[in-house]
Amino acid sequence: MSDPKTSMQQSRVFSGFSDTGLQILAGIAQREAVPAGARVFEESQESAALYLIQSGTVRVVARDSAGAELTLATLGVGEHLGGLSLLRGGKHVVSAIADTDVELWRFDQKAFSKLQREKPQACVKLMINIVEDLGQRLDGASPLFREFLTWRLGRS
């Protein structure tokens, strides 16, 4: 597996970083290999890391009310999962399953918290990028949120 900076340069959540900023954050990246069919993380499991895909594909799934897994997205090289895990604790609301053999870079929440004290500027920039990425994703989902709210308010 190559240096994490290569994958970081391909990711929109790391866009706009200088080489120095990428190097700072690459310092906390841990390599993780996940075989095809294995779970990167499980729904309801404590969330503790941002994952950046180096190679392979990961399927993001959620369970419906009957317990069947529904595929929400398939992510590939340069895409990330679990970004909010760096900003706050909690539990995963979805599962992530390796579609193929996958190589990931894992950015652990504890290491990131420590880095915030040592290199706050790089960490703040990443936090801003995570929030901007979330905003872009939510923009695309606004019709679904509107439909959900209408449904939910109609039940009150």
N, C-alpha and C positions, 0 to 999 in steps of 0.2 A: 504494500500500500504506500502511496506517496505521502508527501507532506500534507497536513490538513489545509495549508494555505491555498493549494490548488483547488480544492473543493469549495473553500470559502469564497474564492474569487468568482465562482460560478453561481453563487447563491445571492438572491436579492436581499436576504436578511443581513448579509455582510457587505452590501453594496456601499460604495463611498468611503470605504476604509483605506487609509494609507497602508503601505507595506509594513510600517512599524506597528500600526494598530492591529493588522492581521496577525503579525508575529506575536504580539502580546496575548491575543485571544487563543492563538494556536497552542500557546504554552499550556493551556489547561485542557486541550482536546485529548481524549483517550480513544484509541482504536478499538472497535468492536466488530467482530464478525458474527453474522447471524445466518444460519443455514436456511435454505428454502423451507417454508412451512412453519418455522418457529416464530414465536411472538417477540417483537421488539419490546412491547409493553402491553399490559392487559387493562381493559376497562375496569375501573374501580381501584386499580393499583395506585399507590402514592406516586405522584409525578415528581421527578427529581432531576430531569435533564432535558436539554435541547439535543436533538439528533440531526446530523447533517449527512445526507446520503452521498457516499463516495462512489459506490457502484451497486448495480442491481435495482430492483423495484420493491416498494413496500406498499401493501394495500392497507388502507385505513377503513376499519369496519365498526359498525355499531349494532347492537342487538335490538330487534323490534320487540313488541310486547309478547310475542309468542316464543321469544328466545332465539330466533333465526338471525344469523349475521348478515347484514346488508353492507355492501361495499359503498363507501362514500367517495373515495378517491384512490387513485393509484399514483404514487409519487416515485420520481426517479432521480437521477444524478443531479446534484446541486440543490435539491429541494430539502426542506427541513420539517421536522415534527417536534412538538412539545415546546415551542418557543415560550409560551406563557409559564412553563415550569421554572424558568430562570427568574421570573418576576415575582412569583407567588407560589405557595405550596398548594396542596389540594390533591385531588384524585383525577386520574384520566377519565374522560367521558367517552372515549372510544378505545379500541384496540388497534395495534399496528402489527401486521403479519408480513413476514418476508415472503414475497412472491417468488423470488429467485434467491440464490445465495447473495447476501447483501454485506457490504462493508460500510460501516458508519463511523462518523466521528461523534463522540459523546462529550457534551459540555455539561459537566455536573454542576448542580445548583450550589453545593457547598464550596466547590473550587471557585465558582463565579462570585459568590459572596465574599470570599477572601480577596479575590482579585479587585473587587470594587473598592476596597480600602487601599490597595496598593496602586492601582491604575484606574482611577474613577472615570477619566475622560473616555477611554475606550469602552468601558462598561456602559456608560450613559448613552453613548452612540449606538451600541447594540440594543439597548432597551428601547430607544426611540425607533430604531428600525423594526423591532418586533412589534411595537404598537402600530406603526404605519402599515406593516404587513397585515396585521389583524384587521385594521380599518379597511384595507383594500378588499380583503376576503369578505368582510361583513357587507360592504357596498354591493357586492355581487349577490348577496343573499337577502337583500332587503325585501323583495317580494315575498319570500318565504316567511320572514319575520312578521310582515304585515298580515299574512294569512294566518299565522299562528296566533298573533294577538287578537285578531278578529274572532277566531275560533275560541280562544281562551276567554275573552270578554263575554262572548255569547253564552258561555257556560255558567257565568256568575249569577 
